[in-house]
Amino acid sequence: MTAEIIDGKAFSETVRGKVAEGVAALKETHGITPGLAVVLVGEDPASQVYVRNKGKQTVECGMQSFEHKLDAATSEVDLLALVEQLNADPAVHGILVQLPLPDHIDADKVINAIAPAKDVDGFHILNVGLLGTGQKSMVPCTPLGCLMMLRDHHGSLSGLNAVVVGRSNIVGKPMAQLLLGDSCTVTIAHSRTKDLAGVCRSADILVAAVGRPQMIPGDWVKPGATVIDVGINRIPAPEKGEGKTRLVGDVDFETAKETAGAITPVPGGVGPMTIACLLANTLTACCRANGLPEPEGLTA
Ligand SMILES: Nc1nc2c(c(=O)[nH]1)N[C@@H](CN(C=O)c1ccc(C(=O)N[C@@H](CCC(=O)O)C(=O)O)cc1)CN2
């Protein structure tokens, strides 16, 4: 039997609908409009698309969008000054600096200059520490989106064996913390893990976040397991014509879907949830800033 396909595009629309409802209620009862500032440095084509989509979806949810597009040669000092300005702006509840940044800018320095309460990416060292100690924090968008899809599919995750392949600060580590918070038994695996295939086969929930196209084949997947594929890799697609490309995940979808119980596709799986969770985090940040109850079902 082939796996159930977890439709991240459809689910992200549901999440964005809930955000829009929360925003409308905030406006109606308190006259407050959440605001999200997105900062892009340079002309990376993929980043330009993501930033455009973030701005568009922010407005569609009824929030205010502030876009700051800076030249690739912008200095670190000037970028830090902009972050300070946004930190002090009461109309801005969330700040996001699109990654990657140009090489001459220290990304950690910039991220840690964002006011933690406005850090809707959840990358600030304070939020990392709060999440790691099980306290209320801003949670990174991609892992939060994965958690929402898993909760929606399974109900309770308690007691399940979860394997996260990948140990990045942005996805692998926070994903592991979130699964632990939902009482999974968590293993973080990576390129040096011994018997990676065997470790993956032990997973009831397998999260692939290694950034290597189609690295995880179907025979590494336990029958009936839920597979969450975080990878977004562009590979040549000669079948579509010369020079054409297509997107694939870190999992070999065609073989994995024959073994898994449920699986996210690429595209249309985790990716759309990233922006939906950014909007959810902005609403959460705005509620917290105003001492109001947080929206239900949109936080970890
Ligand atoms: N400050 C941040 N920078 C980056 C983040 C982030 O969360 N915060 N994540 C990525 C890029 N990203 C959002 O910024 C992002 C990536 C992919 C998608 C998405 O919807 N992907 C689609 C496919 C898109 C395509 O056709 O190319 C999908 O998977 O279906 C949304 C957001 C790095 N930078």
PDBQT file of the ligand as one rigid body, heavy atoms in Angstrom, charges set to zero:
ROOT
HETATM    1  N1  LIG A 401      15.552  34.099   7.977  1.00  0.00    +0.000 N 
HETATM    2  C1  LIG A 401      15.286  32.949   7.352  1.00  0.00    +0.000 A 
HETATM    3  N2  LIG A 401      15.945  32.636   6.230  1.00  0.00    +0.000 NA
HETATM    4  C2  LIG A 401      15.665  31.445   5.613  1.00  0.00    +0.000 A 
HETATM    5  C3  LIG A 401      14.666  30.573   6.106  1.00  0.00    +0.000 A 
HETATM    6  C4  LIG A 401      13.983  30.942   7.291  1.00  0.00    +0.000 A 
HETATM    7  O1  LIG A 401      13.101  30.203   7.821  1.00  0.00    +0.000 OA
HETATM    8  N3  LIG A 401      14.317  32.139   7.880  1.00  0.00    +0.000 N 
HETATM    9  N4  LIG A 401      14.310  29.415   5.397  1.00  0.00    +0.000 N 
HETATM   10  C5  LIG A 401      14.812  29.215   4.046  1.00  0.00    +0.000 C 
HETATM   11  C6  LIG A 401      14.002  29.832   2.943  1.00  0.00    +0.000 C 
HETATM   12  N5  LIG A 401      12.552  29.931   3.151  1.00  0.00    +0.000 N 
HETATM   13  C7  LIG A 401      12.092  30.940   3.902  1.00  0.00    +0.000 C 
HETATM   14  O2  LIG A 401      12.729  31.899   4.165  1.00  0.00    +0.000 OA
HETATM   15  C8  LIG A 401      11.641  29.093   2.422  1.00  0.00    +0.000 A 
HETATM   16  C9  LIG A 401      12.078  28.036   1.669  1.00  0.00    +0.000 A 
HETATM   17  C10 LIG A 401      11.174  27.279   0.884  1.00  0.00    +0.000 A 
HETATM   18  C11 LIG A 401       9.832  27.582   0.895  1.00  0.00    +0.000 A 
HETATM   19  C12 LIG A 401       8.855  26.856   0.028  1.00  0.00    +0.000 C 
HETATM   20  O3  LIG A 401       7.663  27.084   0.122  1.00  0.00    +0.000 OA
HETATM   21  N6  LIG A 401       9.328  25.966  -0.871  1.00  0.00    +0.000 N 
HETATM   22  C13 LIG A 401       8.474  25.335  -1.843  1.00  0.00    +0.000 C 
HETATM   23  C14 LIG A 401       9.205  25.232  -3.166  1.00  0.00    +0.000 C 
HETATM   24  C15 LIG A 401       9.619  26.580  -3.703  1.00  0.00    +0.000 C 
HETATM   25  C16 LIG A 401      10.216  26.506  -5.097  1.00  0.00    +0.000 C 
HETATM   26  O4  LIG A 401       9.502  26.134  -6.021  1.00  0.00    +0.000 OA
HETATM   27  O5  LIG A 401      11.400  26.851  -5.223  1.00  0.00    +0.000 OA
HETATM   28  C17 LIG A 401       8.095  23.942  -1.395  1.00  0.00    +0.000 C 
HETATM   29  O6  LIG A 401       8.889  23.293  -0.704  1.00  0.00    +0.000 OA
HETATM   30  O7  LIG A 401       7.005  23.506  -1.771  1.00  0.00    +0.000 OA
HETATM   31  C18 LIG A 401       9.396  28.633   1.667  1.00  0.00    +0.000 A 
HETATM   32  C19 LIG A 401      10.283  29.370   2.416  1.00  0.00    +0.000 A 
HETATM   33  C20 LIG A 401      16.221  29.789   3.929  1.00  0.00    +0.000 C 
HETATM   34  N7  LIG A 401      16.329  31.109   4.476  1.00  0.00    +0.000 N 
ENDROOT
TORSDOF 0
